[in-house]
Amino acid sequence: MPVYLGALTALSASGSTTASSEALARACGVGAAIVRRDLSLLDHTGRRGVGYDVSELAASIRRFLGIDRLRPVGIVGTGRLGTALAHYLSDPQHGFAVRAVFDSSAARIGQPVVDLAIRDIRTLPDTVRELSLELLVIAVPAAAAQSVVDAVVDTDIRGLLNFAPVPVRAPAGLEVRHVDLATELQVLSHFAQSAPEPSPVPAHASAPAHSSLGPLEAES
């Protein structure tokens, strides 16, 4: 669904008001039947011969993803990765509002990141309650990751995005997603080394389109 939402955002920016399942399929690199199957899960349906209303379908996907309002997020760890994530997620088009950033370093506490003063990590549970944070991004060294999870177990945090290169344990009801950039690159390297050599590009071929990646994806 996030991929469809990105495609719809691009279509809207280009001035399109409707989109067929075929157009969405081309934009997302999947089959039209898969698009229709996935979108059947939503509370919005297309019109035969017209397609989907771009703005209404985007709104429906946002409801499905739970980002039809800005969801309050906290980020733990303000090193290079945590700071980059704070800047990236501060764009409201992603559906989130970064309300607090935390660190354990005395040299960093009080310093600004995206107009927020870095808070002492020891205030994490109280701040979660104070600001009604719902999601937490963990961007700390491996040795500190589990202690972050343990600190918010008795709060209203319902989801953790863990960038630490180690699995963490969380109780039932606390959703955890793991993202290890080095591991993903290692997997990519494995497949890249066994991939066939690319065909030479003819001299008259047009230059490739510019990437539409956001700043964080480009840096990653």
C-alpha positions in Angstrom: 0.0 0.0 0.0 2.8 2.5 0.7 4.1 2.0 -2.9 0.6 2.7 -4.3 0.4 5.8 -2.1 3.7 7.0 -3.5 2.5 6.5 -7.0 -0.7 8.3 -6.4 1.2 11.2 -4.8 3.3 11.5 -8.0 0.2 11.3 -10.2 -1.5 14.0 -8.2 1.6 16.2 -8.4 1.5 15.8 -12.2 -2.1 17.0 -12.4 -3.8 13.6 -12.8 -7.2 13.3 -11.1 -8.0 9.7 -12.1 -5.8 6.6 -12.6 -6.6 3.2 -14.0 -5.3 0.0 -12.4 -3.1 -0.4 -15.5 -1.5 3.0 -14.9 -0.9 2.2 -11.2 0.5 -1.2 -12.2 3.0 0.5 -14.6 4.0 3.0 -12.0 4.5 0.4 -9.3 6.1 -2.4 -11.5 3.4 -5.0 -10.8 0.5 -6.5 -12.7 -2.9 -4.8 -12.9 -4.6 -7.9 -11.4 -2.4 -7.5 -8.3 -3.3 -3.9 -8.0 -7.0 -4.6 -8.2 -6.7 -7.4 -5.7 -4.8 -5.2 -3.2 -7.1 -2.2 -3.6 -10.1 -4.4 -3.0 -9.1 -4.4 0.7 -9.9 -0.7 0.8 -13.1 1.3 1.4 -12.8 2.9 -2.0 -13.7 1.4 -5.3 -12.9 2.5 -8.9 -15.4 3.2 -11.6 -15.5 1.0 -14.7 -14.1 2.9 -17.7 -12.9 5.7 -15.5 -10.6 4.2 -12.9 -9.8 5.5 -9.4 -10.2 9.0 -8.2 -6.5 9.8 -7.2 -7.2 11.9 -4.2 -10.0 9.7 -2.8 -7.9 6.5 -3.3 -4.9 8.2 -1.6 -7.1 9.1 1.3 -8.4 5.6 1.6 -4.9 4.2 1.6 -3.9 6.6 4.3 -6.8 5.4 6.5 -5.7 1.8 5.8 -2.2 2.6 6.9 -3.3 4.6 9.9 -1.7 7.8 8.7 -4.9 9.8 7.9 -3.7 11.9 10.8 -0.1 12.8 11.8 1.0 10.0 14.1 3.4 11.2 16.9 6.8 9.6 16.8 9.9 9.6 19.0 13.4 8.9 17.8 16.0 7.3 20.2 19.6 7.9 19.1 20.8 11.1 17.5 23.9 9.9 15.7 24.2 10.3 12.0 21.4 7.7 11.3 19.1 9.0 14.0 19.5 12.6 12.9 18.9 11.7 9.2 15.8 9.8 10.2 14.5 12.7 12.2 14.9 15.1 9.3 13.4 12.6 6.8 10.4 11.7 8.9 9.7 15.4 9.7 8.2 15.8 6.3 4.4 15.7 7.0 3.7 14.0 3.7 4.9 10.7 5.2 2.1 10.9 7.8 4.2 11.3 10.9 5.1 14.1 13.4 8.5 13.8 15.1 7.7 15.1 18.6 10.8 14.1 20.5 14.4 12.9 20.1 16.5 11.2 22.7 20.1 10.4 23.5 22.3 9.3 26.4 25.3 11.5 25.5 25.6 14.5 27.8 27.3 16.4 25.0 24.2 15.9 22.8 21.4 16.5 25.3 19.9 19.9 24.8 21.3 20.3 21.2 18.8 20.9 18.4 17.6 18.4 15.9 14.8 19.5 13.5 13.8 22.3 15.9 13.7 19.9 18.8 16.0 19.9 21.8 17.5 16.4 22.3 16.2 14.9 25.5 17.9 12.7 28.1 17.1 9.1 27.3 16.3 8.7 31.0 13.2 10.8 30.5 11.9 8.4 27.7 9.0 6.8 29.6 7.7 10.1 31.0 8.1 11.9 27.7 6.2 9.1 25.9 3.3 9.7 28.3 3.6 13.5 28.2 3.5 13.8 24.4 1.3 10.7 23.8 3.9 9.2 21.5 2.6 6.1 19.6 5.6 5.0 17.5 9.3 4.9 18.4 12.3 4.7 16.1 15.4 3.0 17.6 18.7 4.1 16.2 21.1 3.2 18.9 24.1 0.8 19.1 23.2 -2.9 19.4 24.1 -3.1 23.1 21.5 -0.4 24.0 18.6 -1.5 21.9 16.9 -3.9 24.3 17.0 -1.4 27.2 15.1 1.1 25.0 12.3 -1.5 24.4 12.2 -2.3 28.1 11.8 1.3 29.0 8.6 1.7 27.0 6.9 -1.6 27.7 4.5 0.0 30.2 3.7 3.0 28.0 1.3 3.5 25.1 3.9 2.9 22.5 2.4 0.4 20.0 5.1 0.1 17.4 8.9 0.1 17.2 11.1 0.5 14.1 14.4 -1.0 15.1 17.5 0.1 13.2 19.9 -1.4 15.7 21.8 -4.4 14.2 20.3 -6.9 16.7 16.9 -8.4 17.3 15.0 -7.1 20.3 12.3 -8.9 22.4 9.0 -7.2 22.9 5.7 -8.3 24.6 2.6 -9.2 22.7 0.8 -6.1 21.5 4.0 -4.2 20.7 4.7 -4.5 17.0 8.4 -4.5 16.0 9.9 -4.0 12.6 13.7 -4.6 12.1 15.7 -2.7 9.5 19.4 -3.6 9.2 20.9 -1.6 6.3 24.2 -3.5 6.3 22.3 -6.8 6.2 20.2 -5.6 3.3 23.3 -4.5 1.4 25.0 -7.9 2.0 21.9 -9.7 0.5 22.0 -7.3 -2.4 25.7 -7.9 -2.9 25.1 -11.7 -3.0 22.5 -11.3 -5.8 24.5 -8.7 -7.6 27.6 -10.8 -7.9 25.6 -13.7 -9.5 23.5 -11.4 -11.8 24.3 -11.5 -15.6 26.4 -8.7 -17.0 24.2 -5.8 -18.1 23.9 -5.3 -21.9 25.8 -2.4 -23.3 23.7 0.8 -23.7 23.5 2.0 -27.3 25.2 5.3 -27.9 22.0 6.9 -29.1 19.9 5.7 -26.1 18.4 8.5 -24.0 19.7 9.2 -20.6 17.9 7.5 -17.7 15.3 9.5 -15.8 16.4 11.1 -12.6 15.8 9.2 -9.5 12.7 10.1 -7.4 14.2 8.8 -4.2 13.9 10.9 -1.1 16.9 12.2 0.8 17.1 9.3 3.2 16.8 6.6 0.5 19.4 8.4 -1.6 21.8 8.5 1.4 21.1 4.9 2.3 
